[in-house]
Amino acid sequence: MTQDLFARIASLDGLTAADRALAGYFESSFPNLAFQNLEAIATGAGVSVASVTRFVRKLGYEDFKGFSTSIRAEVEANFDRPLQRQNQPLPEGPGAELAQHLNAAVAEIGKTLDVTSAAEFDRIADLLADETRPLFLASAATGRALMRYFYLLSKYHRGNVHLLPGADMNPHELVDITSDAVIFATAFDRHPKPVEIALRMGRKRGAATALLTNRATSPLRIYADHVLLVHTDPTPRFKSRGTMLLVLESLLTAMETRAPERTVQRTRSLEDGVDQLGLFISPDR
């Protein structure tokens, strides 16, 4: 599998001063980097044209032209929008849409296991389960609906969890971020500005930052200490969020296994509250 730009940069070692300047410039300038010429990149990074040429070869590209072509393809693949995609032809038979969608979801789950780092999953789970560290949850659009679900269930496993309410009110929550905090964010397909701001502010204040996304090449990655990738089929006009939901649920399970007694205690308290409010139909006992 061809590595994306961020993975290539992360794999480098023994960097010169010019290399470090270029690595920082590449990360901070993406995706607009794809449309800059050799001279513009050299000027922006404050290095020579020759340094840019050497650096792209260190990254594994044949030359600057190959680098530019590859980066433009990454931008096209990671910034596509619904109207740029076409739905696949339906199979024949009753319930065709159901069969197609569920079969695609099964395939996506298998591919997610291939691209998701188990070690990174464990590191993020450790952070999420650490109740001594305030946990801030950030997302946007459909991702925020999934994050709200994650937030509600996380309350069974730990306290001190904060769901960022939205762009206009996020500053009122982010003001409380300290160096011992954890920022956990999700981004599906798009790269939301409110998520970028939350991650960037967390990074600036020394908090641990983690990102769950289906975009291998995302400008949000430069603010994340830890990144988990999920696979989604790139072809449907409206993609399934199934793999992202399953990874979120897996993290909830991991939070429980790291502090099972705490989960039992909090679940007991929460269920007592549910019973007192009488919110659900249940048999008389």
Buried (B, 14 or more C-beta within 10 A) or exposed (E): EEBBBBBBBBEBEEBEEBBBBBBEBBBEBBBEBBEBEBEBBBEBBEBEBEBBBBBBBBBBBEEBEEBBBBBBEBBEEBBEEEEEBEEEEEEEEEEEEEEBEEEBBEEBBEBBEEBBEEEBBEBBBBBBBBBEBBBBBBBBEBBBEBBEBBBEBBEBBBEEBBBBEEBEEBEEBBEEBEEEBBBBBBBBBBBBEBBBBBBBBBBEBEBBBBBBBBBBBBBBBBBBBBBBBBBBBEEBEEBBBBBBBBBBBBBBEBBBEBBEEBBEEBBEEEEEEEEEEEEEEEEEE
